[in-house]
Amino acid sequence: MDRVGLLNNYLREQRGKCFQLGKHDCFTFTNGAWRAMYGEGYADQIIGKYDSIGPKGFKQLLLDAFGHDNIVDCFDAHMRRVDGIPPRGAIVMTSKSARWYTGKALGISAGRRAVFLTDDDMVYVPITEVEGAWLK
């Protein structure tokens, strides 16, 4: 199965899941999407380590794991930034959806829309709401 098919299967499996920090949040969601498409996540080293450390602790965790304490700088240093419309499977970011320690919501490009988590499911928003995107 190609990466788009793997991503679509992953997104179907995530429907109806409630947000739970450290277990089903924007990092675990996007990391899981990459794991489904590429066989490994982009943030495996921090998954399961931030649910009770607060924003300051999270910044330190990012610094220790990625060498930067800002999520955009982490992505820019370790991934390829996408200019223009992000292709399916790109990690995307917006400040127009529910935010967490990062100050931005992380999601996945699904073509003309991007998928972000809500408290009790996922939401598909127009790709024009995306403020940044990255690929492996």
C-alpha positions, 0 to 999 in steps of 0.5 A: 500500500502506498503512503497515501493509503497508509495515511488514510487508514491511520486517519480512519482509525483515529476517528472518534478518539478523545484528546488526552495529553500524552496519549492522544494529542497533536504530537502522538497524532502526527507522530502516529501518522508518520509512523504509519507512512514511514515506519517510524515517527518524527518525535519518538524520543519525546512521546510519553514524556510530557503529559505532566511536565508543563510548558517549561518542562516541555521546552526543556524536553524539546531542547534536550531531544531536538536542540531547540526549545521552539517547535518551529525551530525544531521542525526547521532543523530536522525536517524540510519546510514546505513552501506553498500547498503542503502535500498529503502527509506533511505535518502542518501547523496552525494557531487557528485550532486548539493549541497546547504547550507549543502555542500552535496546533499540529496536524496532518495535510490530507490534500485540500484540507488539514486534519487537527484534533479536537477534544473529542474527535478530528476536524478537517480545515481548509489547507489555507488555515495552515501556517507552516508545513514540513516533510521528512 
